[in-house]
């Protein structure tokens, strides 16, 4: 029987330890879309303010994830070393990186002749494209078939579409 998704085996985790972990990027892209949609649903923000909000939120969530990772793996009675902090920081960096392209989309939107509303939709589109891409690449790197990877990408875009639908329902 063909299964759409397969459960990872223990050997998969060992083998994938050297692969890039795309979970942070997927999470960061969804976070960026949420920040854009939520902020613009409650009011009009200047582009620069929205860009700063995106980057600051990504950074705060990065710090929180690094802390959670370190706290979750800490052995009782053992201090956390700087090597562990740096490793966790690098591992979670895609959360911040995922905010960069939507922020860049907002920054270049005046050059494209987009009004503030168009800039927001452009940035949301970039976040959705990222969401699809990171999920797709993550699935492919994990050994999924192309079909499985595309389905995983589409499922992740669905999350962004839910955010966009909520934004549209709020009338902005």
Secondary structure, DSSP 4 states (H G I P E B T S, - for coil): ---SS-PPPHHHHHHGGGSPP-HHHHHHHHHHHHHHHHHHHH----HHHHHHHHHHHHHHHHHHHHHHHHHHHPPTT-PPPHHHHHHHHHHHTHHHHHHHHHHHHHHHGGGGT--HHHHHHHHHHHHHHHHHHHHHHHHHHTT--HHHHHHHHHHHHHHHHHHHHHHHHTT-
